[in-house]
Amino acid sequence: MRGIITIVIAGLGIVACSAAPPIEPRQSTGAAAPATAQAERYVVNGDASDIELKIYRGGRLAALGHNHIISVADLSGEFYVSSDWQQTAGMVSFPVAALRIDEPARRDAAGPEFASEPSAKDIAGTQRNMLSERLLNGERFPTIGLAIARITRSDDAVVATLLVTIREQTSSIEVPVKVTIDANRLTASGTTTLSQRELGLTPFSVMLGALEVQDAIDVRFSVRAERP
């Protein structure tokens, strides 16, 4: 393998950074790390990438709510892939206003847990809550971003440590990933479950928790990047 790289994005109560990255890593590598002379640059193809998040209802009155599917639009970024995989660096970002909520085709493909049909009012309310000051605070922090801090490899297992900034607070998450590099194209894909609380966020709730968003978010991602 010529290099190892990954990225995963989590929306709805996951990450929000300022409109003008960079994220400043606590480790020596990250988005701001200079590429080595041997590194190959790959630019993210947002149209060919797909990131999907599943958010679940909870609380005593959960039956009154809906599970939701959030997808990412306008993804951008770049990676620098080195033959020395420890030197691989990169960052991606997207505007929180571009998060798409409950597209019918995605709900249809997601199975019985997403069989209910949120109304236009429900969807608008979900977006309003997601972007509110209480959660992502989209007005002050309109861009979501992640930077690669470290990549570890054991046999066939690859784990990326990502630095995530949430309203000026930086945390790290570890994400398992499958990487393929074919000609001038790189694809990083996988699934993971993230915790809002571990990232310093409080899951949205109303009526003293009788209706709430569960802490766990299931993430599926496939990010494609290409050599310019």
Phi, psi and chi 1 to 4 in degrees:
 res  aa     phi    psi   chi1   chi2   chi3   chi4
   1 MET       -  132.7 -179.2  177.9  -67.1      -
   2 ARG   -75.9  -22.6  -68.7  155.3   51.7 -161.7
   3 GLY  -176.1  166.3      -      -      -      -
   4 ILE  -131.6  132.8  -59.0  172.6      -      -
   5 ILE  -157.6  154.5 -162.2  164.6      -      -
   6 THR  -157.3  167.2 -173.4      -      -      -
   7 ILE  -157.8  145.2 -169.1   64.4      -      -
   8 VAL  -142.7  139.1   61.2      -      -      -
   9 ILE  -116.3  141.3  -54.0  -67.6      -      -
  10 ALA  -125.8  130.5      -      -      -      -
  11 GLY  -103.9 -156.0      -      -      -      -
  12 LEU    26.4   82.9 -170.5   56.8      -      -
  13 GLY    82.2   25.6      -      -      -      -
  14 ILE  -111.6  -73.4  -67.0  -62.9      -      -
  15 VAL  -134.3  140.9  -65.3      -      -      -
  16 ALA  -146.7  124.9      -      -      -      -
  17 CYS  -122.6  173.9   68.9      -      -      -
  18 SER   -67.6  165.3   64.2      -      -      -
  19 ALA   -66.4  -20.3      -      -      -      -
  20 ALA  -122.2   87.6      -      -      -      -
  21 PRO   -56.5  166.4  -21.5   33.1      -      -
  22 PRO   -94.5  159.0   31.7  -35.3      -      -
  23 ILE   -77.1  138.0  -65.1  172.5      -      -
  24 GLU   -98.3  111.8  -64.0 -172.1    4.6      -
  25 PRO   -72.3  152.1   -0.3    7.6      -      -
  26 ARG   -88.6  -16.6  -72.1 -179.0  -75.3 -163.8
  27 GLN   -95.7  178.6  -74.7   86.4    1.5      -
  28 SER   -77.9  -19.8   59.6      -      -      -
  29 THR  -108.6  157.4    6.5      -      -      -
  30 GLY   162.7 -165.7      -      -      -      -
  31 ALA   -60.4  -32.6      -      -      -      -
  32 ALA   -85.4   -4.7      -      -      -      -
  33 ALA   -68.8  134.0      -      -      -      -
  34 PRO   -69.9  143.0   25.1  -32.8      -      -
  35 ALA   -74.8  143.9      -      -      -      -
  36 THR   -76.1  165.1   65.7      -      -      -
  37 ALA   -62.0  -27.2      -      -      -      -
  38 GLN   -90.1   -5.1  -66.5   76.4   28.6      -
  39 ALA   -71.6  144.8      -      -      -      -
  40 GLU  -103.6  130.9  -63.5 -179.9   -7.4      -
  41 ARG   -90.8  132.2  177.8  171.9  174.5 -102.0
  42 TYR  -124.4  133.9  -68.5   81.9      -      -
  43 VAL  -105.4  132.1  177.3      -      -      -
  44 VAL   -64.3  132.6  170.8      -      -      -
  45 ASN   -99.2   98.4 -177.6  -23.7      -      -
  46 GLY   -63.5  -34.6      -      -      -      -
  47 ASP   -67.5  -28.1  -67.7  -24.7      -      -
  48 ALA   -97.4    0.4      -      -      -      -
  49 SER  -100.6  155.8  -59.9      -      -      -
  50 ASP  -145.5  125.2 -173.4   62.3      -      -
  51 ILE  -130.8  125.6  -60.2  170.7      -      -
  52 GLU  -130.6  135.7 -176.0  177.9   88.8      -
  53 LEU  -123.3  136.4  -57.3   97.8      -      -
  54 LYS  -112.6  123.6  -67.3 -179.7  178.1  177.5
  55 ILE  -116.8  135.3  -66.1   91.5      -      -
  56 TYR  -116.0  143.8  -59.0   93.3      -      -
  57 ARG   -75.3  156.4   60.2 -168.5  176.2 -176.2
  58 GLY  -153.5 -177.8      -      -      -      -
  59 GLY    92.3  170.9      -      -      -      -
  60 ARG   -62.4  -29.3  -59.9 -170.6  -49.9  -84.3
  61 LEU  -106.0   30.9  -59.6  179.5      -      -
  62 ALA   -56.5  -31.6      -      -      -      -
  63 ALA   -62.0  -18.0      -      -      -      -
  64 LEU   -84.0  -11.9  -60.5  179.3      -      -
  65 GLY  -107.1 -168.8      -      -      -      -
  66 HIS  -133.6  148.3  -60.8  -83.9      -      -
  67 ASN   -74.0  152.2  -63.4  -29.6      -      -
  68 HIS  -130.1  151.4  -65.3  -73.8      -      -
  69 ILE  -118.0  124.1  -61.3  179.8      -      -
  70 ILE  -112.2  134.4  -49.2  -62.7      -      -
  71 SER  -125.0  157.1   56.5      -      -      -
  72 VAL  -101.2  134.0  171.7      -      -      -
  73 ALA  -122.0  162.4      -      -      -      -
  74 ASP    59.4   37.8  -65.1  -16.1      -      -
  75 LEU   -71.1  135.0 -174.5   68.7      -      -
  76 SER  -143.2  165.0   62.2      -      -      -
  77 GLY   151.4 -175.0      -      -      -      -
  78 GLU  -154.8  154.0   57.2 -174.7   18.6      -
  79 PHE  -125.7  149.8  -54.4  127.7      -      -
  80 TYR  -120.2  108.7  -69.0   88.8      -      -
  81 VAL  -102.8  120.5  179.7      -      -      -
  82 SER  -107.4  153.1  174.2      -      -      -
  83 SER   -63.3  -28.0   56.0      -      -      -
  84 ASP   -87.8   96.5  176.6    2.6      -      -
  85 TRP   -60.6  -22.3   53.0  -89.5      -      -
  86 GLN   -67.8  -17.0  -66.2 -175.9    4.2      -
  87 GLN   -94.2    0.5  -62.8  -60.0  -45.9      -
  88 THR   -62.7  137.1  -69.0      -      -      -
  89 ALA  -140.3  163.6      -      -      -      -
  90 GLY   167.6  170.5      -      -      -      -
  91 MET  -157.8  146.9 -177.1  174.6 -179.8      -
  92 VAL  -132.5  159.7  -60.2      -      -      -
  93 SER  -154.7  165.1   63.5      -      -      -
  94 PHE  -160.4  155.0   62.0   90.3      -      -
  95 PRO   -76.9  136.0   24.6  -31.1      -      -
  96 VAL   -63.9  -28.1  -65.0      -      -      -
  97 ALA   -66.5  -16.2      -      -      -      -
  98 ALA   -91.5    1.0      -      -      -      -
  99 LEU   -64.4  132.4  -70.5  170.2      -      -
 100 ARG  -103.9  134.6  -63.3  170.6  177.7  168.1
 101 ILE  -116.0  125.1  -58.9  173.0      -      -
 102 ASP    54.5   50.8  -71.0  -32.8      -      -
 103 GLU   -63.8  132.3  -64.9  173.8  -57.8      -
 104 PRO   -54.6  -41.2  -27.8   36.3      -      -
 105 ALA   -63.6  -36.0      -      -      -      -
 106 ARG   -69.8  -40.9  -69.3 -176.0 -177.3  -87.1
 107 ARG   -65.6  -39.4  -67.0 -170.7   67.8   86.5
 108 ASP   -61.8  -34.6  -69.9  -15.5      -      -
 109 ALA   -85.7   -8.1      -      -      -      -
 110 ALA   -89.9   -9.1      -      -      -      -
 111 GLY    97.8 -176.6      -      -      -      -
 112 PRO   -62.9  -26.5   18.5  -30.7      -      -
 113 GLU   -64.9  -17.5  -71.8 -178.0  -60.6      -
 114 PHE  -119.2   26.8  -64.5   85.5      -      -
 115 ALA   -74.2  -23.9      -      -      -      -
 116 SER   -68.1  158.3   64.3      -      -      -
 117 GLU  -117.8   99.8  -62.7 -177.2    7.5      -
 118 PRO   -61.9  141.4  -19.1   30.8      -      -
 119 SER   -76.7  168.7   66.6      -      -      -
 120 ALA   -58.6  -35.4      -      -      -      -
 121 LYS   -66.1  -41.4 -177.8  178.4  178.9 -179.9
 122 ASP   -60.3  -45.6  -66.8  -29.7      -      -
 123 ILE   -65.0  -42.9  -66.8  171.7      -      -
 124 ALA   -62.9  -38.4      -      -      -      -
 125 GLY   -66.6  -39.1      -      -      -      -
 126 THR   -62.9  -44.1  -61.5      -      -      -
 127 GLN   -65.0  -40.2 -175.5  171.6   34.1      -
 128 ARG   -62.8  -44.0 -178.0  170.8   58.1 -107.8
 129 ASN   -64.7  -40.2  -66.8  -24.4      -      -
 130 MET   -62.9  -39.7  179.5  176.1   63.2      -
 131 LEU   -90.7   -1.5  -61.5  179.1      -      -
 132 SER   -68.4  163.2   70.2      -      -      -
 133 GLU   -60.0  -27.9 -175.9  176.8   -7.9      -
 134 ARG   -68.0  -27.2 -177.4  176.2  174.7 -177.7
 135 LEU  -118.2  -95.7 -159.6   54.6      -      -
 136 LEU   -81.5  -18.4  -68.4 -178.0      -      -
 137 ASN    52.2   58.9 -161.6  -10.3      -      -
 138 GLY   -63.0  -27.1      -      -      -      -
 139 GLU   -67.2  -39.6 -177.2  174.5  -11.3      -
 140 ARG   -88.0  -32.7 -175.8  176.6  177.7 -170.9
 141 PHE  -124.6   76.4  -55.8  105.4      -      -
 142 PRO   -77.9   -5.1   28.1  -35.3      -      -
 143 THR  -124.2  139.4  -56.2      -      -      -
 144 ILE  -105.2  137.3  -71.3  175.8      -      -
 145 GLY  -149.8  152.8      -      -      -      -
 146 LEU  -136.5  144.7  -66.5   91.2      -      -
 147 ALA  -124.3  144.7      -      -      -      -
 148 ILE   -75.2  125.5  -63.2  173.1      -      -
 149 ALA  -101.1  -38.4      -      -      -      -
 150 ARG  -162.6  149.3 -178.2  174.9   61.0 -107.6
 151 ILE  -127.9  129.0  -64.8  175.2      -      -
 152 THR  -118.0  150.7   57.5      -      -      -
 153 ARG  -139.2  128.5 -176.2  179.9 -179.3 -174.7
 154 SER  -136.8  113.6  175.8      -      -      -
 155 ASP    54.2 -119.9  -62.3  -34.5      -      -
 156 ASP   -95.4    1.0  -67.1  -29.5      -      -
 157 ALA   -90.3  132.3      -      -      -      -
 158 VAL  -122.8  129.4  177.4      -      -      -
 159 VAL  -127.4  128.0  176.3      -      -      -
 160 ALA  -102.8  132.1      -      -      -      -
 161 THR   -96.6  121.3  -59.3      -      -      -
 162 LEU  -112.8  141.0  -54.2  177.7      -      -
 163 LEU   -95.6  127.4  -65.0 -179.2      -      -
 164 VAL  -122.6  127.5 -178.9      -      -      -
 165 THR  -106.5  124.6  -64.6      -      -      -
 166 ILE  -118.7  108.6  -52.3  170.6      -      -
 167 ARG    46.7   54.1  -66.1  171.4  -60.2 -168.7
 168 GLU    73.3   10.7  -60.7  178.9  -10.7      -
 169 GLN  -113.8  125.7  175.6 -178.2  -31.3      -
 170 THR  -101.9  130.4  -59.8      -      -      -
 171 SER  -127.8  167.3  -55.3      -      -      -
 172 SER  -123.0  147.3   65.7      -      -      -
 173 ILE  -132.0  152.1   59.2  174.4      -      -
 174 GLU  -110.3  131.5  -68.2 -172.3  -11.8      -
 175 VAL  -131.9  122.6  179.5      -      -      -
 176 PRO   -72.1  145.4   26.5  -32.3      -      -
 177 VAL  -149.5  148.7   61.8      -      -      -
 178 LYS  -107.5  129.1  177.8 -179.0  178.9 -179.5
 179 VAL  -120.0  133.6  179.4      -      -      -
 180 THR  -128.4  138.6   58.2      -      -      -
 181 ILE  -125.9  118.8  -61.8  178.3      -      -
 182 ASP  -131.9  113.4 -178.7   13.4      -      -
 183 ALA    56.0 -116.0      -      -      -      -
 184 ASN  -103.7   21.8  -66.8  -38.2      -      -
 185 ARG  -127.4  139.5 -177.9  173.4   62.9 -167.6
 186 LEU  -122.3  135.9  176.8  152.7      -      -
 187 THR  -130.5  129.3  -57.6      -      -      -
 188 ALA  -117.4  126.4      -      -      -      -
 189 SER  -142.2  163.0   60.4      -      -      -
 190 GLY   162.1 -175.1      -      -      -      -
 191 THR  -135.4  152.1   60.6      -      -      -
 192 THR  -160.3  167.7 -168.9      -      -      -
 193 THR  -121.3  129.9  -61.1      -      -      -
 194 LEU  -114.8  154.0  -60.1  177.3      -      -
 195 SER  -110.6  127.7  163.8      -      -      -
 196 GLN   -63.4  -43.8  -63.0 -173.3   51.9      -
 197 ARG   -64.4  -36.9  -69.6 -173.0  174.0   89.4
 198 GLU   -65.3  -20.0  -72.1  179.3   -0.3      -
 199 LEU   -98.4   11.4  -68.0  171.5      -      -
 200 GLY    84.1   16.7      -      -      -      -
 201 LEU  -112.5  151.6  -66.5  173.5      -      -
 202 THR  -103.4  119.1  -58.6      -      -      -
 203 PRO   -55.3  141.4  -24.8   34.5      -      -
 204 PHE   -65.0  138.1 -168.0   84.9      -      -
 205 SER  -150.2  157.2   64.8      -      -      -
 206 VAL  -136.9  166.6  -66.4      -      -      -
 207 MET    54.0   48.1  -65.1 -178.7  -73.1      -
 208 LEU    55.6   35.6  -59.7  176.9      -      -
 209 GLY    88.1    0.9      -      -      -      -
 210 ALA   -64.9  -29.2      -      -      -      -
 211 LEU  -132.2  122.0 -178.2   60.0      -      -
 212 GLU  -149.7  168.6   62.6 -177.0    1.8      -
 213 VAL   -94.6  129.4  174.7      -      -      -
 214 GLN   -64.3  154.6  -67.4 -174.6   26.7      -
 215 ASP   -65.8  -39.7  179.0   54.8      -      -
 216 ALA   -78.9  140.5      -      -      -      -
 217 ILE  -126.8  124.7  -64.4  179.6      -      -
 218 ASP   -86.8  129.9  -69.0  -22.6      -      -
 219 VAL  -121.8  133.6 -178.6      -      -      -
 220 ARG  -125.6  131.3  177.9 -175.9   58.7   78.6
 221 PHE  -140.3  146.9   61.9   96.0      -      -
 222 SER  -145.0  107.1  176.6      -      -      -
 223 VAL  -111.5  124.9  176.3      -      -      -
 224 ARG  -108.3  136.0 -179.1 -175.6  -64.1 -177.3
 225 ALA  -134.0  148.9      -      -      -      -
 226 GLU  -132.0  149.7  -61.4  160.6   -6.9      -
 227 ARG   -71.9  132.5  -66.3 -164.5   65.6 -176.1
 228 PRO   -70.0      -   23.8  -31.6      -      -
